[in-house]
Amino acid sequence: MEERALRILAVDDDAAIADMVARMLEAECYDVTACYSGGEALALFAAEPYDLVLLDIMMPGMDGLEVCRQIRQTSEVPIVFLSAKDEETDKVLGLLMGADDYIVKPFRQRELVARVKARLRRLEASRSAGAADGSGLGRVGDEGADEGAPGIRRVGDLEINERGHVAHFQGMEVSLAPKEFGVLAMLVRNAGATVSAAELYESVWEQSYDKTANNSVMVCIRGIRRKLAEVDSSMDVVHTVWGVGYKIEGSAKAAGR
């Protein structure tokens, strides 16, 4: 059976740019669909599976940030912003909204192709790891949380189902964004140990840690704490180890036993 080409959605309200990007990547044997608005992008994404989305930010009507936000409600597909906005605050905002990379226009063809290939290599490696262990998420160690049912780990009142991508706290389901779930799952897998922000970022975001990355991790941690506090505000589940990282403490017990 022939392996399908990886599929990319290229979104830019400037049709010349979207079509140029499509031609660049089709020359690398990717299956590329070009579209020219945020609404069209969401319709295409809902109708067909894509392996990566290239997304302009400054589009009329629905901008790229809103498209990213809506995609992230249902999917962890890699998203790469293409934008003429080159301030550090713009890049940080894009990453905090859920993007995996940010390329400033004008860009060179070789840079775009190289970064797309790197992102898709990480995706395929993650899929291979997920097929092997049911998660696709990196791990530092396996101390702390015990496993019972496949893919389910529990520490104290917190339960993570990595295969189902579901978290429960004191029996209540906690609705987490994809990156929040990834961070929490990694902390649960390493319960009792401190995990650094760099380890969390490089595992969950699958990018090299840099000066903007710590903000992304802190925003995720704040979101996790806020959502757990909505169930029980008296418990501090995720602890900050100042200057080192984050940890979850608690007596581990096997889930499903």
PyRosetta script that sets phi, psi and omega in degrees:
from pyrosetta import init, pose_from_sequence

init()
pose = pose_from_sequence("MEERALRILAVDDDAAIADMVARMLEAECYDVTACYSGGEALALFAAEPYDLVLLDIMMPGMDGLEVCRQIRQTSEVPIVFLSAKDEETDKVLGLLMGADDYIVKPFRQRELVARVKARLRRLEASRSAGAADGSGLGRVGDEGADEGAPGIRRVGDLEINERGHVAHFQGMEVSLAPKEFGVLAMLVRNAGATVSAAELYESVWEQSYDKTANNSVMVCIRGIRRKLAEVDSSMDVVHTVWGVGYKIEGSAKAAGR")
pose.set_psi(1, 128.0)
pose.set_omega(1, -177.1)
pose.set_phi(2, -73.0)
pose.set_psi(2, 134.2)
pose.set_omega(2, 179.7)
pose.set_phi(3, -74.5)
pose.set_psi(3, 135.2)
pose.set_omega(3, -177.6)
pose.set_phi(4, -74.3)
pose.set_psi(4, 152.0)
pose.set_omega(4, 175.0)
pose.set_phi(5, -70.8)
pose.set_psi(5, 145.2)
pose.set_omega(5, 176.1)
pose.set_phi(6, -65.8)
pose.set_psi(6, 139.9)
pose.set_omega(6, -172.3)
pose.set_phi(7, -105.3)
pose.set_psi(7, 133.5)
pose.set_omega(7, -177.9)
pose.set_phi(8, -125.0)
pose.set_psi(8, 137.4)
pose.set_omega(8, 174.5)
pose.set_phi(9, -107.2)
pose.set_psi(9, 118.4)
pose.set_omega(9, -179.4)
pose.set_phi(10, -107.0)
pose.set_psi(10, 119.7)
pose.set_omega(10, -171.8)
pose.set_phi(11, -121.4)
pose.set_psi(11, 119.8)
pose.set_omega(11, 176.1)
pose.set_phi(12, -158.6)
pose.set_psi(12, 134.4)
pose.set_omega(12, 179.6)
pose.set_phi(13, -69.9)
pose.set_psi(13, -17.3)
pose.set_omega(13, 172.2)
pose.set_phi(14, -85.9)
pose.set_psi(14, 102.6)
pose.set_omega(14, -174.5)
pose.set_phi(15, -59.2)
pose.set_psi(15, -33.4)
pose.set_omega(15, -179.8)
pose.set_phi(16, -62.5)
pose.set_psi(16, -39.5)
pose.set_omega(16, 179.3)
pose.set_phi(17, -71.1)
pose.set_psi(17, -46.4)
pose.set_omega(17, -179.8)
pose.set_phi(18, -59.0)
pose.set_psi(18, -42.9)
pose.set_omega(18, -179.2)
pose.set_phi(19, -70.1)
pose.set_psi(19, -36.6)
pose.set_omega(19, 177.6)
pose.set_phi(20, -63.8)
pose.set_psi(20, -44.3)
pose.set_omega(20, 177.8)
pose.set_phi(21, -61.1)
pose.set_psi(21, -41.8)
pose.set_omega(21, 179.1)
pose.set_phi(22, -60.5)
pose.set_psi(22, -43.9)
pose.set_omega(22, -179.5)
pose.set_phi(23, -65.0)
pose.set_psi(23, -41.2)
pose.set_omega(23, 178.1)
pose.set_phi(24, -55.7)
pose.set_psi(24, -47.3)
pose.set_omega(24, -172.9)
pose.set_phi(25, -81.6)
pose.set_psi(25, -29.2)
pose.set_omega(25, 173.2)
pose.set_phi(26, -64.0)
pose.set_psi(26, -31.8)
pose.set_omega(26, 176.3)
pose.set_phi(27, -65.6)
pose.set_psi(27, -19.4)
pose.set_omega(27, 176.4)
pose.set_phi(28, -96.2)
pose.set_psi(28, 12.6)
pose.set_omega(28, 176.0)
pose.set_phi(29, 73.5)
pose.set_psi(29, 24.8)
pose.set_omega(29, 170.6)
pose.set_phi(30, -91.1)
pose.set_psi(30, 153.3)
pose.set_omega(30, 175.6)
pose.set_phi(31, -93.2)
pose.set_psi(31, 107.4)
pose.set_omega(31, -170.1)
pose.set_phi(32, -115.7)
pose.set_psi(32, 132.4)
pose.set_omega(32, 171.9)
pose.set_phi(33, -111.6)
pose.set_psi(33, 125.9)
pose.set_omega(33, 176.6)
pose.set_phi(34, -99.5)
pose.set_psi(34, 138.2)
pose.set_omega(34, 172.7)
pose.set_phi(35, -143.2)
pose.set_psi(35, 168.7)
pose.set_omega(35, -161.9)
pose.set_phi(36, -127.6)
pose.set_psi(36, 14.7)
pose.set_omega(36, 176.2)
pose.set_phi(37, -156.6)
pose.set_psi(37, 159.4)
pose.set_omega(37, 179.2)
pose.set_phi(38, -64.9)
pose.set_psi(38, -41.6)
pose.set_omega(38, 179.7)
pose.set_phi(39, -62.5)
pose.set_psi(39, -42.7)
pose.set_omega(39, 178.3)
pose.set_phi(40, -64.2)
pose.set_psi(40, -38.4)
pose.set_omega(40, 179.3)
pose.set_phi(41, -61.2)
pose.set_psi(41, -45.7)
pose.set_omega(41, -179.5)
pose.set_phi(42, -65.1)
pose.set_psi(42, -37.5)
pose.set_omega(42, 178.8)
pose.set_phi(43, -65.3)
pose.set_psi(43, -43.7)
pose.set_omega(43, 178.6)
pose.set_phi(44, -65.0)
pose.set_psi(44, -42.0)
pose.set_omega(44, -178.1)
pose.set_phi(45, -65.0)
pose.set_psi(45, -35.9)
pose.set_omega(45, 178.9)
pose.set_phi(46, -70.7)
pose.set_psi(46, -27.8)
pose.set_omega(46, -174.2)
pose.set_phi(47, -89.8)
pose.set_psi(47, -28.7)
pose.set_omega(47, -173.4)
pose.set_phi(48, -135.0)
pose.set_psi(48, 149.8)
pose.set_omega(48, 176.0)
pose.set_phi(49, -79.6)
pose.set_psi(49, 136.0)
pose.set_omega(49, 175.4)
pose.set_phi(50, -125.8)
pose.set_psi(50, 151.8)
pose.set_omega(50, -179.3)
pose.set_phi(51, -97.4)
pose.set_psi(51, -16.9)
pose.set_omega(51, 179.5)
pose.set_phi(52, -161.6)
pose.set_psi(52, 145.7)
pose.set_omega(52, 177.4)
pose.set_phi(53, -121.6)
pose.set_psi(53, 125.9)
pose.set_omega(53, 171.7)
pose.set_phi(54, -101.3)
pose.set_psi(54, 124.9)
pose.set_omega(54, -164.5)
pose.set_phi(55, -135.8)
pose.set_psi(55, 119.5)
pose.set_omega(55, 172.0)
pose.set_phi(56, -70.9)
pose.set_psi(56, 148.5)
pose.set_omega(56, 179.5)
pose.set_phi(57, -90.7)
pose.set_psi(57, -50.0)
pose.set_omega(57, -172.6)
pose.set_phi(58, -87.9)
pose.set_psi(58, 85.9)
pose.set_omega(58, 176.5)
pose.set_phi(59, -121.0)
pose.set_psi(59, 144.8)
pose.set_omega(59, 177.6)
pose.set_phi(60, -67.5)
pose.set_psi(60, 155.1)
pose.set_omega(60, -178.4)
pose.set_phi(61, 76.1)
pose.set_psi(61, -110.0)
pose.set_omega(61, 178.1)
pose.set_phi(62, -92.0)
pose.set_psi(62, 116.1)
pose.set_omega(62, -178.1)
pose.set_phi(63, -82.7)
pose.set_psi(63, 174.6)
pose.set_omega(63, -175.6)
pose.set_phi(64, -65.3)
pose.set_psi(64, -31.4)
pose.set_omega(64, 178.3)
pose.set_phi(65, -62.9)
pose.set_psi(65, -41.2)
pose.set_omega(65, 179.4)
pose.set_phi(66, -70.2)
pose.set_psi(66, -38.4)
pose.set_omega(66, 176.1)
pose.set_phi(67, -60.5)
pose.set_psi(67, -45.0)
pose.set_omega(67, 178.5)
pose.set_phi(68, -59.6)
pose.set_psi(68, -46.5)
pose.set_omega(68, -178.4)
pose.set_phi(69, -58.8)
pose.set_psi(69, -43.4)
pose.set_omega(69, -178.1)
pose.set_phi(70, -70.3)
pose.set_psi(70, -39.2)
pose.set_omega(70, 177.1)
pose.set_phi(71, -62.2)
pose.set_psi(71, -40.4)
pose.set_omega(71, -177.1)
pose.set_phi(72, -67.8)
pose.set_psi(72, -14.2)
pose.set_omega(72, 176.3)
pose.set_phi(73, -69.7)
pose.set_psi(73, -23.3)
pose.set_omega(73, -175.3)
pose.set_phi(74, -128.6)
pose.set_psi(74, -11.2)
pose.set_omega(74, -170.5)
pose.set_phi(75, -146.1)
pose.set_psi(75, 149.3)
pose.set_omega(75, 173.6)
pose.set_phi(76, -105.4)
pose.set_psi(76, 19.1)
pose.set_omega(76, 179.1)
pose.set_phi(77, -53.2)
pose.set_psi(77, 138.6)
pose.set_omega(77, 176.3)
pose.set_phi(78, -58.4)
pose.set_psi(78, 132.5)
pose.set_omega(78, 178.2)
pose.set_phi(79, -122.3)
pose.set_psi(79, 127.8)
pose.set_omega(79, 178.1)
pose.set_phi(80, -119.7)
pose.set_psi(80, 120.9)
pose.set_omega(80, 176.8)
pose.set_phi(81, -81.0)
pose.set_psi(81, 138.9)
pose.set_omega(81, 170.0)
pose.set_phi(82, -116.5)
pose.set_psi(82, 115.9)
pose.set_omega(82, -172.7)
pose.set_phi(83, -149.1)
pose.set_psi(83, 146.3)
pose.set_omega(83, 173.4)
pose.set_phi(84, -78.6)
pose.set_psi(84, -11.2)
pose.set_omega(84, 179.5)
pose.set_phi(85, -78.9)
pose.set_psi(85, 114.9)
pose.set_omega(85, -171.2)
pose.set_phi(86, -115.1)
pose.set_psi(86, 10.7)
pose.set_omega(86, 177.0)
pose.set_phi(87, -73.1)
pose.set_psi(87, 149.4)
pose.set_omega(87, 179.6)
pose.set_phi(88, -58.3)
pose.set_psi(88, -38.0)
pose.set_omega(88, -179.9)
pose.set_phi(89, -62.6)
pose.set_psi(89, -35.0)
pose.set_omega(89, 177.8)
pose.set_phi(90, -66.1)
pose.set_psi(90, -42.3)
pose.set_omega(90, 180.0)
pose.set_phi(91, -65.6)
pose.set_psi(91, -43.3)
pose.set_omega(91, 179.3)
pose.set_phi(92, -61.5)
pose.set_psi(92, -44.0)
pose.set_omega(92, 179.5)
pose.set_phi(93, -60.6)
pose.set_psi(93, -43.7)
pose.set_omega(93, 179.2)
pose.set_phi(94, -60.3)
pose.set_psi(94, -43.2)
pose.set_omega(94, 179.4)
pose.set_phi(95, -68.1)
pose.set_psi(95, -37.6)
pose.set_omega(95, 178.3)
pose.set_phi(96, -67.3)
pose.set_psi(96, -29.0)
pose.set_omega(96, 178.5)
pose.set_phi(97, -73.1)
pose.set_psi(97, -11.5)
pose.set_omega(97, 176.3)
pose.set_phi(98, 120.5)
pose.set_psi(98, 2.0)
pose.set_omega(98, 177.9)
pose.set_phi(99, -70.4)
pose.set_psi(99, 155.0)
pose.set_omega(99, 179.7)
pose.set_phi(100, -99.2)
pose.set_psi(100, -19.4)
pose.set_omega(100, 179.4)
pose.set_phi(101, -158.4)
pose.set_psi(101, 166.1)
pose.set_omega(101, -174.8)
pose.set_phi(102, -145.5)
pose.set_psi(102, 117.8)
pose.set_omega(102, -179.3)
pose.set_phi(103, -115.8)
pose.set_psi(103, 129.0)
pose.set_omega(103, -176.8)
pose.set_phi(104, -88.1)
pose.set_psi(104, 133.9)
pose.set_omega(104, 172.7)
pose.set_phi(105, -83.2)
pose.set_psi(105, 148.4)
pose.set_omega(105, -7.0)
pose.set_phi(106, -74.2)
pose.set_psi(106, 143.7)
pose.set_omega(106, -178.5)
pose.set_phi(107, -114.8)
pose.set_psi(107, 159.3)
pose.set_omega(107, 176.2)
pose.set_phi(108, -91.2)
pose.set_psi(108, 144.3)
pose.set_omega(108, -176.8)
pose.set_phi(109, -56.3)
pose.set_psi(109, -43.8)
pose.set_omega(109, -176.3)
pose.set_phi(110, -64.3)
pose.set_psi(110, -37.7)
pose.set_omega(110, 179.0)
pose.set_phi(111, -65.5)
pose.set_psi(111, -47.2)
pose.set_omega(111, -179.7)
pose.set_phi(112, -58.8)
pose.set_psi(112, -49.5)
pose.set_omega(112, -178.3)
pose.set_phi(113, -61.5)
pose.set_psi(113, -43.1)
pose.set_omega(113, -178.6)
pose.set_phi(114, -63.5)
pose.set_psi(114, -41.5)
pose.set_omega(114, -177.5)
pose.set_phi(115, -73.4)
pose.set_psi(115, -34.2)
pose.set_omega(115, 174.5)
pose.set_phi(116, -64.8)
pose.set_psi(116, -44.5)
pose.set_omega(116, 179.1)
pose.set_phi(117, -62.1)
pose.set_psi(117, -41.2)
pose.set_omega(117, 179.3)
pose.set_phi(118, -63.2)
pose.set_psi(118, -43.1)
pose.set_omega(118, -179.9)
pose.set_phi(119, -64.4)
pose.set_psi(119, -40.5)
pose.set_omega(119, -179.1)
pose.set_phi(120, -73.1)
pose.set_psi(120, -31.2)
pose.set_omega(120, 174.0)
pose.set_phi(121, -62.4)
pose.set_psi(121, -43.0)
pose.set_omega(121, 178.7)
pose.set_phi(122, -63.5)
pose.set_psi(122, -39.5)
pose.set_omega(122, 179.1)
pose.set_phi(123, -60.5)
pose.set_psi(123, -47.0)
pose.set_omega(123, -178.5)
pose.set_phi(124, -67.0)
pose.set_psi(124, -36.1)
pose.set_omega(124, 176.3)
pose.set_phi(125, -64.8)
pose.set_psi(125, -40.3)
pose.set_omega(125, 178.7)
pose.set_phi(126, -64.6)
pose.set_psi(126, -40.6)
pose.set_omega(126, 178.0)
pose.set_phi(127, -64.1)
pose.set_psi(127, -40.0)
pose.set_omega(127, 178.5)
pose.set_phi(128, -64.4)
pose.set_psi(128, -42.0)
pose.set_omega(128, 178.4)
pose.set_phi(129, -66.1)
pose.set_psi(129, -38.7)
pose.set_omega(129, 179.3)
pose.set_phi(130, -64.5)
pose.set_psi(130, -37.4)
pose.set_omega(130, 177.9)
pose.set_phi(131, -65.7)
pose.set_psi(131, -31.1)
pose.set_omega(131, -178.1)
pose.set_phi(132, -78.0)
pose.set_psi(132, -41.4)
pose.set_omega(132, -174.2)
pose.set_phi(133, -121.8)
pose.set_psi(133, 2.3)
pose.set_omega(133, 175.4)
pose.set_phi(134, 82.9)
pose.set_psi(134, 6.5)
pose.set_omega(134, -178.0)
pose.set_phi(135, -125.7)
pose.set_psi(135, -47.7)
pose.set_omega(135, -173.9)
pose.set_phi(136, 77.6)
pose.set_psi(136, 4.2)
pose.set_omega(136, 180.0)
pose.set_phi(137, -103.3)
pose.set_psi(137, 144.0)
pose.set_omega(137, 179.7)
pose.set_phi(138, -69.4)
pose.set_psi(138, 164.0)
pose.set_omega(138, 178.8)
pose.set_phi(139, -142.4)
pose.set_psi(139, 149.1)
pose.set_omega(139, 176.2)
pose.set_phi(140, -92.7)
pose.set_psi(140, -44.2)
pose.set_omega(140, 179.9)
pose.set_phi(141, -162.1)
pose.set_psi(141, 179.3)
pose.set_omega(141, -177.6)
pose.set_phi(142, -123.8)
pose.set_psi(142, 24.5)
pose.set_omega(142, 176.5)
pose.set_phi(143, -75.6)
pose.set_psi(143, 159.9)
pose.set_omega(143, 169.9)
pose.set_phi(144, 96.1)
pose.set_psi(144, -88.0)
pose.set_omega(144, -171.3)
pose.set_phi(145, -80.5)
pose.set_psi(145, 134.6)
pose.set_omega(145, 177.1)
pose.set_phi(146, -95.1)
pose.set_psi(146, 156.4)
pose.set_omega(146, 177.6)
pose.set_phi(147, -106.0)
pose.set_psi(147, 142.0)
pose.set_omega(147, 171.6)
pose.set_phi(148, -121.6)
pose.set_psi(148, -94.8)
pose.set_omega(148, 173.8)
pose.set_phi(149, -62.2)
pose.set_psi(149, 146.7)
pose.set_omega(149, -176.1)
pose.set_phi(150, -55.9)
pose.set_psi(150, 130.6)
pose.set_omega(150, 176.7)
pose.set_phi(151, 79.9)
pose.set_psi(151, 0.6)
pose.set_omega(151, -177.5)
pose.set_phi(152, -111.3)
pose.set_psi(152, 129.4)
pose.set_omega(152, 177.6)
pose.set_phi(153, -129.5)
pose.set_psi(153, 144.8)
pose.set_omega(153, -178.9)
pose.set_phi(154, -134.4)
pose.set_psi(154, 134.8)
pose.set_omega(154, 171.5)
pose.set_phi(155, -129.9)
pose.set_psi(155, 115.9)
pose.set_omega(155, -177.2)
pose.set_phi(156, 57.7)
pose.set_psi(156, -125.8)
pose.set_omega(156, -179.2)
pose.set_phi(157, -91.5)
pose.set_psi(157, 7.5)
pose.set_omega(157, -176.8)
pose.set_phi(158, -105.9)
pose.set_psi(158, 129.1)
pose.set_omega(158, 179.9)
pose.set_phi(159, -128.0)
pose.set_psi(159, 133.4)
pose.set_omega(159, -179.7)
pose.set_phi(160, -120.0)
pose.set_psi(160, 125.9)
pose.set_omega(160, 173.6)
pose.set_phi(161, -109.1)
pose.set_psi(161, 98.8)
pose.set_omega(161, -174.5)
pose.set_phi(162, -71.0)
pose.set_psi(162, -33.5)
pose.set_omega(162, 178.7)
pose.set_phi(163, -70.3)
pose.set_psi(163, -38.9)
pose.set_omega(163, 179.2)
pose.set_phi(164, -86.6)
pose.set_psi(164, -7.6)
pose.set_omega(164, -178.7)
pose.set_phi(165, 55.4)
pose.set_psi(165, 47.4)
pose.set_omega(165, -177.4)
pose.set_phi(166, -130.8)
pose.set_psi(166, 138.7)
pose.set_omega(166, 175.5)
pose.set_phi(167, -119.4)
pose.set_psi(167, 140.1)
pose.set_omega(167, 174.5)
pose.set_phi(168, -126.7)
pose.set_psi(168, 140.6)
pose.set_omega(168, 176.2)
pose.set_phi(169, -130.2)
pose.set_psi(169, 120.4)
pose.set_omega(169, -175.2)
pose.set_phi(170, 52.8)
pose.set_psi(170, 38.5)
pose.set_omega(170, 177.0)
pose.set_phi(171, 82.4)
pose.set_psi(171, -5.3)
pose.set_omega(171, -179.3)
pose.set_phi(172, -100.1)
pose.set_psi(172, 133.8)
pose.set_omega(172, 177.1)
pose.set_phi(173, -68.9)
pose.set_psi(173, 136.4)
pose.set_omega(173, 179.7)
pose.set_phi(174, -112.1)
pose.set_psi(174, 120.9)
pose.set_omega(174, -178.4)
pose.set_phi(175, -83.0)
pose.set_psi(175, 110.3)
pose.set_omega(175, -176.8)
pose.set_phi(176, -115.9)
pose.set_psi(176, 143.6)
pose.set_omega(176, 171.1)
pose.set_phi(177, -67.3)
pose.set_psi(177, 157.8)
pose.set_omega(177, -176.4)
pose.set_phi(178, -53.1)
pose.set_psi(178, -44.7)
pose.set_omega(178, -179.1)
pose.set_phi(179, -69.7)
pose.set_psi(179, -36.1)
pose.set_omega(179, 176.9)
pose.set_phi(180, -62.1)
pose.set_psi(180, -43.1)
pose.set_omega(180, 178.9)
pose.set_phi(181, -62.7)
pose.set_psi(181, -43.4)
pose.set_omega(181, 180.0)
pose.set_phi(182, -60.7)
pose.set_psi(182, -42.8)
pose.set_omega(182, 179.0)
pose.set_phi(183, -64.7)
pose.set_psi(183, -47.5)
pose.set_omega(183, -178.6)
pose.set_phi(184, -63.5)
pose.set_psi(184, -41.6)
pose.set_omega(184, 179.6)
pose.set_phi(185, -61.3)
pose.set_psi(185, -39.7)
pose.set_omega(185, 179.6)
pose.set_phi(186, -67.8)
pose.set_psi(186, -38.4)
pose.set_omega(186, 177.4)
pose.set_phi(187, -66.3)
pose.set_psi(187, -38.6)
pose.set_omega(187, 178.5)
pose.set_phi(188, -66.3)
pose.set_psi(188, -42.5)
pose.set_omega(188, 178.8)
pose.set_phi(189, -60.1)
pose.set_psi(189, -28.5)
pose.set_omega(189, -177.6)
pose.set_phi(190, -111.9)
pose.set_psi(190, 33.5)
pose.set_omega(190, -177.4)
pose.set_phi(191, -53.8)
pose.set_psi(191, 134.4)
pose.set_omega(191, -179.5)
pose.set_phi(192, 92.6)
pose.set_psi(192, -15.3)
pose.set_omega(192, 178.6)
pose.set_phi(193, -111.1)
pose.set_psi(193, 152.4)
pose.set_omega(193, 176.9)
pose.set_phi(194, -88.5)
pose.set_psi(194, 130.1)
pose.set_omega(194, 178.7)
pose.set_phi(195, -111.1)
pose.set_psi(195, 127.2)
pose.set_omega(195, -177.0)
pose.set_phi(196, -74.5)
pose.set_psi(196, 159.8)
pose.set_omega(196, 176.1)
pose.set_phi(197, -60.7)
pose.set_psi(197, -37.3)
pose.set_omega(197, 179.7)
pose.set_phi(198, -63.7)
pose.set_psi(198, -42.5)
pose.set_omega(198, 179.3)
pose.set_phi(199, -65.2)
pose.set_psi(199, -42.0)
pose.set_omega(199, 178.0)
pose.set_phi(200, -62.1)
pose.set_psi(200, -47.2)
pose.set_omega(200, -175.8)
pose.set_phi(201, -65.2)
pose.set_psi(201, -47.5)
pose.set_omega(201, -176.0)
pose.set_phi(202, -68.2)
pose.set_psi(202, -28.5)
pose.set_omega(202, 178.2)
pose.set_phi(203, -80.1)
pose.set_psi(203, -48.4)
pose.set_omega(203, -172.9)
pose.set_phi(204, -82.6)
pose.set_psi(204, -44.6)
pose.set_omega(204, 179.5)
pose.set_phi(205, -83.5)
pose.set_psi(205, -19.2)
pose.set_omega(205, -179.3)
pose.set_phi(206, 58.0)
pose.set_psi(206, 42.5)
pose.set_omega(206, 175.9)
pose.set_phi(207, -135.0)
pose.set_psi(207, 161.9)
pose.set_omega(207, 175.7)
pose.set_phi(208, -69.9)
pose.set_psi(208, 139.9)
pose.set_omega(208, -179.2)
pose.set_phi(209, -71.4)
pose.set_psi(209, 132.6)
pose.set_omega(209, 176.6)
pose.set_phi(210, -140.1)
pose.set_psi(210, -171.3)
pose.set_omega(210, -172.1)
pose.set_phi(211, -67.6)
pose.set_psi(211, -22.4)
pose.set_omega(211, 178.3)
pose.set_phi(212, -87.4)
pose.set_psi(212, -15.8)
pose.set_omega(212, -171.5)
pose.set_phi(213, -68.5)
pose.set_psi(213, -34.1)
pose.set_omega(213, -177.2)
pose.set_phi(214, -60.4)
pose.set_psi(214, -36.6)
pose.set_omega(214, 177.2)
pose.set_phi(215, -61.6)
pose.set_psi(215, -40.8)
pose.set_omega(215, 179.4)
pose.set_phi(216, -61.4)
pose.set_psi(216, -43.3)
pose.set_omega(216, -180.0)
pose.set_phi(217, -65.8)
pose.set_psi(217, -43.7)
pose.set_omega(217, -179.4)
pose.set_phi(218, -62.0)
pose.set_psi(218, -40.4)
pose.set_omega(218, 178.1)
pose.set_phi(219, -62.2)
pose.set_psi(219, -42.1)
pose.set_omega(219, 177.6)
pose.set_phi(220, -61.7)
pose.set_psi(220, -45.6)
pose.set_omega(220, -179.4)
pose.set_phi(221, -62.0)
pose.set_psi(221, -43.1)
pose.set_omega(221, 177.9)
pose.set_phi(222, -60.8)
pose.set_psi(222, -41.8)
pose.set_omega(222, 178.6)
pose.set_phi(223, -63.2)
pose.set_psi(223, -42.2)
pose.set_omega(223, 178.1)
pose.set_phi(224, -61.9)
pose.set_psi(224, -48.4)
pose.set_omega(224, -178.9)
pose.set_phi(225, -61.0)
pose.set_psi(225, -42.8)
pose.set_omega(225, -179.2)
pose.set_phi(226, -62.4)
pose.set_psi(226, -41.5)
pose.set_omega(226, -177.0)
pose.set_phi(227, -73.3)
pose.set_psi(227, -35.5)
pose.set_omega(227, 174.7)
pose.set_phi(228, -68.0)
pose.set_psi(228, -36.7)
pose.set_omega(228, 179.6)
pose.set_phi(229, -66.6)
pose.set_psi(229, -24.7)
pose.set_omega(229, 176.3)
pose.set_phi(230, -65.5)
pose.set_psi(230, -23.8)
pose.set_omega(230, 175.7)
pose.set_phi(231, -87.9)
pose.set_psi(231, -47.9)
pose.set_omega(231, 180.0)
pose.set_phi(232, -151.8)
pose.set_psi(232, 104.7)
pose.set_omega(232, -176.7)
pose.set_phi(233, -79.2)
pose.set_psi(233, -6.3)
pose.set_omega(233, -177.8)
pose.set_phi(234, -84.2)
pose.set_psi(234, -11.3)
pose.set_omega(234, -176.4)
pose.set_phi(235, -109.5)
pose.set_psi(235, 130.7)
pose.set_omega(235, 175.1)
pose.set_phi(236, -99.7)
pose.set_psi(236, 99.2)
pose.set_omega(236, -172.2)
pose.set_phi(237, -84.0)
pose.set_psi(237, -46.0)
pose.set_omega(237, -177.9)
pose.set_phi(238, -99.2)
pose.set_psi(238, 116.4)
pose.set_omega(238, -175.9)
pose.set_phi(239, -100.7)
pose.set_psi(239, 142.3)
pose.set_omega(239, 171.9)
pose.set_phi(240, -91.8)
pose.set_psi(240, 127.2)
pose.set_omega(240, 172.6)
pose.set_phi(241, -103.8)
pose.set_psi(241, 100.1)
pose.set_omega(241, -168.2)
pose.set_phi(242, -57.1)
pose.set_psi(242, 130.0)
pose.set_omega(242, 179.4)
pose.set_phi(243, 80.0)
pose.set_psi(243, -2.9)
pose.set_omega(243, -177.2)
pose.set_phi(244, -122.2)
pose.set_psi(244, -56.4)
pose.set_omega(244, -177.6)
pose.set_phi(245, 164.3)
pose.set_psi(245, -139.3)
pose.set_omega(245, -174.8)
pose.set_phi(246, -134.5)
pose.set_psi(246, 153.7)
pose.set_omega(246, 178.3)
pose.set_phi(247, -151.7)
pose.set_psi(247, 157.5)
pose.set_omega(247, 171.6)
pose.set_phi(248, -115.9)
pose.set_psi(248, 128.1)
pose.set_omega(248, 177.5)
pose.set_phi(249, -109.4)
pose.set_psi(249, 161.3)
pose.set_omega(249, 178.4)
pose.set_phi(250, 143.8)
pose.set_psi(250, 157.9)
pose.set_omega(250, 179.5)
pose.set_phi(251, -77.1)
pose.set_psi(251, 126.6)
pose.set_omega(251, -178.1)
pose.set_phi(252, -84.8)
pose.set_psi(252, 141.6)
pose.set_omega(252, 173.8)
pose.set_phi(253, -141.7)
pose.set_psi(253, 152.2)
pose.set_omega(253, -176.0)
pose.set_phi(254, -70.5)
pose.set_psi(254, 133.2)
pose.set_omega(254, 176.5)
pose.set_phi(255, -78.0)
pose.set_psi(255, 143.3)
pose.set_omega(255, 175.9)
pose.set_phi(256, 76.6)
pose.set_psi(256, 13.7)
pose.set_omega(256, 179.8)
pose.set_phi(257, -116.9)
pose.dump_pdb("model.pdb")
